């Protein structure tokens, strides 16, 4: 009987511990972190593969050759963008962890306001710094989203020309990468409808896959923007709660100090009266 009671108390203690641990998780920060990781992974993975597909299309169908010298051609720019993608993936992996840790500490500071934990000025400064940094990153991701929409627009035009070429027989439709600044003006790399390369490109998996990968990368950048906005709301709410908690903490400190002073005054007067009576 006693063993059953001990086992029940142990299970009850484990359940209470689990509920307490689950209650300490900052769920808004957790949701924003998951959304940020999903958006960054989608943008970086799909963007990297879409750039590789772009290189394949330029080399196989438009016969664009990499410059033998160290010149800033389209292939060099694609390599630079790939390195930028590597940096974005690693940087925002670390930044998501930092924001999650900040959410844990802020939630703990609010919940343990009247305990041994005290909200410091450094903690408030860190929260304000994260708000400013997240706002800057949100603007940066808006720029990345706008930049990612450009290849989506280009590939949509190419896909549209391929569709119209199969519908409109006899129409002279051409693809010229010089229109988008991919190759210099002096180089003519035009692919027109009716040629073998044109139909091979339109029927190839590279074009369709690259187009959809850029769309997924655009969706990932949009998800990262939404995650940054979510983080801003969470951080702003935490900042407001911490600010009110600081005011309440100061009020409680002043109140305790005044009560102590009143108690000291009352004790002093009681002693004076007792001395005067004796």
C-alpha positions in Angstrom: 0.0 0.0 0.0 2.8 2.4 0.9 4.6 1.5 -2.3 1.5 2.4 -4.3 1.2 5.7 -2.5 4.9 6.5 -3.1 4.6 5.6 -6.8 1.5 7.8 -7.1 3.3 10.7 -5.5 6.3 10.2 -7.8 4.0 10.2 -10.9 2.3 13.3 -9.6 5.6 15.0 -9.0 6.8 14.2 -12.5 3.5 15.4 -14.0 3.8 18.7 -12.1 7.4 19.1 -13.2 6.4 18.5 -16.9 3.6 21.0 -16.7 5.9 23.5 -15.1 8.5 23.0 -17.8 5.9 23.3 -20.6 4.6 26.4 -19.0 8.0 28.0 -19.1 8.4 27.6 -22.9 7.9 30.9 -24.8 5.6 29.6 -27.4 5.3 32.8 -29.5 9.2 32.8 -29.8 9.1 29.1 -30.6 6.6 29.5 -33.4 8.6 32.5 -34.8 11.8 30.4 -34.6 10.3 27.5 -36.4 8.9 29.8 -39.1 12.2 31.5 -39.5 14.2 28.2 -39.8 11.6 26.9 -42.3 11.8 30.1 -44.4 15.6 30.4 -44.4 16.0 26.7 -45.2 13.5 27.0 -48.1 15.1 30.1 -49.4 18.7 28.9 -49.1 18.1 25.4 -50.4 15.8 26.2 -53.3 17.8 29.4 -54.2 21.1 27.5 -54.3 19.7 24.7 -56.6 17.8 27.3 -58.7 21.1 29.2 -59.3 22.8 25.9 -60.3 20.0 25.2 -62.7 20.4 28.7 -64.2 24.0 28.0 -64.9 23.1 24.8 -66.7 20.5 26.6 -68.8 22.9 29.4 -69.8 25.6 27.0 -70.7 23.5 24.3 -72.5 20.9 26.4 -74.4 22.3 30.0 -74.6 25.9 28.9 -75.0 27.1 31.4 -72.5 30.8 30.7 -71.6 32.5 31.5 -68.4 35.0 34.3 -68.8 38.6 32.9 -68.7 39.9 36.0 -66.8 38.7 37.2 -63.4 35.9 39.3 -64.8 32.6 40.1 -63.2 30.4 38.0 -65.5 27.0 36.3 -64.7 28.7 33.1 -63.5 30.9 35.1 -61.0 27.8 36.9 -59.8 26.0 33.6 -59.3 28.9 32.2 -57.3 28.9 35.4 -55.1 25.2 34.9 -54.5 25.8 31.3 -53.5 28.3 32.4 -50.9 25.9 35.0 -49.6 23.3 32.2 -49.2 25.8 30.2 -47.2 26.3 33.2 -44.9 22.6 33.8 -44.5 21.9 30.2 -43.5 24.6 30.1 -40.8 23.9 33.6 -39.5 20.2 33.2 -39.1 20.6 29.8 -37.5 22.6 31.4 -34.8 20.2 34.4 -34.6 17.2 32.2 -34.2 18.9 30.5 -31.2 19.7 33.9 -29.6 16.1 35.1 -30.0 14.9 31.8 -28.5 17.2 32.2 -25.5 16.1 35.8 -25.1 12.5 34.7 -25.1 13.3 32.1 -22.3 15.0 34.8 -20.2 12.4 37.4 -20.7 9.6 35.0 -19.8 11.5 33.9 -16.7 12.1 37.5 -15.7 8.3 38.2 -15.9 7.2 35.0 -14.1 9.8 35.2 -11.4 9.4 39.0 -10.8 8.7 38.6 -7.1 11.2 35.8 -6.6 15.0 35.9 -6.3 15.4 36.9 -9.9 15.7 40.6 -10.6 15.4 42.4 -13.9 18.6 44.3 -14.6 19.3 47.3 -16.8 21.5 45.1 -18.9 18.6 42.8 -19.7 16.4 45.7 -20.8 19.2 47.0 -23.0 19.6 43.5 -24.6 15.8 43.4 -25.3 15.9 46.8 -26.9 19.0 45.8 -29.0 17.2 42.7 -30.3 14.2 44.8 -31.3 16.4 47.2 -33.3 18.4 44.3 -34.9 15.2 42.4 -35.8 13.7 45.4 -37.4 16.9 45.9 -39.5 16.8 42.2 -40.5 13.1 42.5 -41.4 13.9 45.3 -43.8 16.8 43.3 -45.2 14.5 40.3 -45.8 12.0 42.6 -47.6 14.9 43.6 -49.9 15.8 39.9 -50.4 12.2 39.1 -51.2 12.1 41.9 -53.8 15.4 40.7 -55.3 14.1 37.1 -55.5 11.1 38.2 -57.4 13.2 39.3 -60.3 14.3 35.8 -61.4 10.8 34.6 -60.9 9.6 37.3 -63.3 12.3 36.4 -65.8 11.5 32.7 -65.7 7.8 33.4 -65.9 8.4 35.4 -69.1 10.5 32.5 -70.6 7.8 30.0 -69.6 5.1 32.2 -71.1 7.1 32.5 -74.4 7.4 28.7 -74.5 3.7 28.3 -74.0 2.8 30.9 -76.7 5.3 29.4 -79.1 3.4 26.1 -79.0 0.0 27.8 -79.4 0.9 30.4 -82.0 2.4 28.6 -85.0 4.5 30.8 -87.2 5.1 33.5 -84.6 8.6 34.8 -84.3 9.3 34.7 -80.5 12.9 35.0 -79.3 14.7 34.8 -76.0 17.5 37.3 -75.6 19.5 37.3 -72.3 20.8 40.8 -73.2 17.4 42.2 -72.2 18.0 41.2 -68.6 21.7 42.2 -68.5 22.9 38.6 -68.2 25.4 38.9 -71.1 27.0 42.0 -72.6 25.3 43.9 -75.4 28.0 42.9 -77.9 27.3 39.2 -77.4 24.3 37.9 -79.3 23.0 34.8 -77.5 19.4 34.8 -78.9 17.3 31.7 -79.0 14.3 31.9 -81.2 11.2 29.8 -81.7 11.5 27.2 -84.3 15.1 26.3 -83.4 16.1 23.0 -81.9 17.6 24.6 -78.8 14.4 26.5 -78.2 12.2 23.4 -78.2 14.7 21.4 -76.2 14.9 24.1 -73.5 11.1 24.5 -73.3 10.6 20.7 -73.0 13.6 20.3 -70.6 13.2 19.5 -66.9 15.8 22.2 -66.0 13.6 25.1 -67.0 10.5 23.8 -65.2 12.5 22.8 -62.1 14.4 26.0 -61.9 11.3 28.1 -62.3 9.5 26.3 -59.5 12.7 26.4 -57.3 12.8 30.2 -57.6 9.1 30.3 -56.6 9.8 28.2 -53.5 12.8 30.5 -52.7 10.5 33.5 -53.0 8.0 31.8 -50.6 10.8 31.1 -48.2 11.9 34.7 -48.2 8.3 35.7 -47.6 8.1 33.3 -44.6 11.3 34.8 -43.2 9.7 38.3 -43.4 6.6 37.0 -41.6 8.9 35.4 -39.0 10.7 38.7 -38.5 7.4 40.6 -38.0 6.3 37.9 -35.5 9.6 38.3 -33.7 9.0 42.1 -33.6 5.6 41.6 -32.0 6.9 39.2 -29.5 10.0 41.3 -28.6 7.8 44.5 -28.3 5.3 42.7 -26.1 8.1 41.3 -23.9 9.7 44.8 -23.7 6.4 46.3 -22.6 5.9 43.6 -20.0 9.5 44.0 -18.7 9.1 47.8 -18.5 5.9 47.5 -16.5 7.5 44.8 -14.4 10.4 47.1 -13.6 8.0 49.8 -12.6 6.1 47.4 -10.4 9.4 46.2 -8.9 10.4 49.8 -8.1 7.0 50.4 -6.5 7.3 47.3 -4.4 10.8 48.3 -3.3 9.7 51.8 -2.3 6.6 50.4 -0.5 8.8 47.9 1.4 11.2 50.7 2.3 8.4 53.0 3.6 6.8 50.2 5.6 10.2 49.4 7.1 10.7 53.1 8.0 7.2 53.3 9.5 7.9 50.2 11.5 11.2 51.7 12.7 9.5 54.9 13.7 6.8 53.0 15.6 9.3 50.9 17.4 11.3 54.0 18.3 8.2 55.8 19.7 7.2 52.8 21.6 10.6 52.6 23.3 10.5 56.3 24.0 7.1 56.0 25.7 8.3 53.0 27.7 11.3 54.8 28.9 9.3 57.9 29.8 6.8 55.7 31.7 9.5 54.0 33.6 
